[in-house]
Amino acid sequence: MENIDKVKDKINELLAIVDKIEHEHAKQVRDVKVINQMTFELLTDFKPKGYFGGGFGCSISFPNGYQISIQCGSGSYCSPREDLASPSMYNTFEIAVFNSNNDFVTSAFVDDCDTGQVKGWVTRDEIIDVIGDINLINK
């Protein structure tokens, strides 16, 4: 009976350690999400669109000649697919990536880009990854 009690105590110790690890992991995930949101907001300078029913758009040009277009609104492949009051109200965006010759190269940076031109319903985290990948390309 004494051995069973020792095993139970060890199991409880291990469960407490797992609980602590899960708590720390959840905190780290929250921290990464906050950092990504701040990064997204710093990198993007959305302007209201005057076409396709409204919404917002921005474009980032890179020293290597590449450019990314990020769009949201009722005329874009985003969620929600509506004209909202602020870009911060959107969960996903439509993106297009162009090389230095202004050719669409979106499919080189994201999966499932059927047309090769634009990719819809892209999260902020995915956009940050694409921006990082574009930055790695030399002229």
C-alpha positions in Angstrom: 0.0 0.0 0.0 2.9 2.3 0.7 4.3 1.9 -2.8 0.9 2.8 -4.3 0.9 6.0 -2.2 4.4 6.9 -3.5 3.3 6.3 -7.1 0.2 8.5 -6.6 2.4 11.2 -5.1 4.8 11.0 -8.1 1.9 11.2 -10.5 0.6 14.3 -8.7 4.0 15.9 -8.9 4.2 15.2 -12.6 0.7 16.5 -13.2 1.7 19.7 -11.3 4.8 20.1 -13.6 2.7 19.5 -16.7 0.2 22.1 -15.5 3.0 24.6 -15.0 4.5 23.9 -18.5 1.0 24.3 -20.1 0.5 27.6 -18.3 3.9 28.9 -19.5 3.3 27.7 -23.0 -0.1 29.5 -23.1 1.6 32.7 -21.8 4.3 32.4 -24.5 1.6 31.9 -27.2 -0.2 35.0 -26.0 3.0 37.0 -26.0 3.8 35.9 -29.6 0.3 37.0 -30.7 0.7 40.4 -29.1 4.1 40.9 -30.7 2.8 39.8 -34.1 -0.1 42.2 -33.8 2.2 45.0 -32.9 4.5 44.1 -35.8 1.6 44.0 -38.2 0.4 47.4 -37.1 3.9 48.9 -37.4 4.5 47.5 -40.9 1.2 48.4 -42.4 -0.1 51.9 -43.2 -3.7 51.2 -44.4 -5.5 53.8 -46.3 -9.2 53.8 -47.2 -9.9 52.4 -50.7 -12.1 54.4 -53.0 -13.0 51.5 -55.2 -14.7 48.1 -55.0 -17.1 49.3 -52.4 -14.6 50.6 -49.8 -12.4 48.9 -47.3 -8.7 49.4 -46.8 -5.5 48.7 -48.5 -1.7 49.2 -48.1 1.4 48.4 -50.1 4.9 47.8 -48.8 7.9 48.2 -51.1 11.1 46.5 -50.3 14.7 47.5 -51.1 15.0 44.3 -53.3 12.3 45.6 -55.6 9.6 43.4 -54.3 6.2 44.7 -53.2 3.3 43.3 -51.2 -0.3 44.6 -51.4 -2.6 43.9 -48.5 -6.3 44.5 -48.9 -9.5 44.2 -46.9 -13.1 45.1 -47.5 -16.2 43.9 -49.4 -14.3 43.6 -52.7 -11.4 41.6 -51.2 -11.0 38.0 -50.2 -10.9 38.7 -46.5 -13.0 38.1 -43.4 -15.3 39.5 -42.7 -15.9 40.4 -46.3 -17.5 43.7 -45.4 -16.6 47.4 -45.4 -15.7 47.9 -41.7 -14.6 51.0 -39.8 -10.9 50.0 -39.3 -8.4 47.4 -40.6 -8.0 46.1 -37.1 -11.5 44.7 -37.3 -10.5 42.2 -40.0 -9.4 38.7 -39.1 -7.9 37.9 -42.5 -6.7 39.8 -45.6 -6.1 39.4 -49.3 -2.5 39.7 -50.5 -0.6 40.0 -53.7 3.2 39.9 -54.1 5.1 41.4 -57.0 8.7 41.0 -58.0 10.9 43.8 -59.2 9.4 43.4 -62.8 5.9 43.9 -61.3 5.1 40.2 -62.1 2.8 38.4 -59.7 4.8 36.0 -57.6 2.3 35.5 -54.8 2.3 31.7 -55.2 6.1 31.6 -54.4 5.2 32.8 -50.9 1.9 31.2 -49.9 0.4 27.8 -50.5 -2.9 27.2 -52.3 -2.7 30.3 -54.4 -4.8 29.0 -57.3 -4.5 32.0 -59.6 -0.9 32.7 -58.8 -1.9 36.3 -58.4 -3.7 36.9 -55.1 -4.3 34.9 -52.0 -7.3 35.4 -49.9 -8.0 34.9 -46.2 -4.4 35.3 -45.1 -3.9 35.9 -41.3 -1.7 38.6 -39.8 0.8 36.0 -38.7 1.0 34.6 -42.3 1.5 38.1 -43.7 4.3 38.7 -41.2 5.9 35.5 -42.4 5.6 36.5 -46.1 7.1 39.9 -45.3 10.0 38.1 -43.6 10.5 35.8 -46.6 10.4 38.8 -49.0 13.1 40.5 -46.9 15.4 37.5 -47.3 15.5 37.9 -51.1 18.5 39.7 -52.5 18.2 42.1 -55.5 
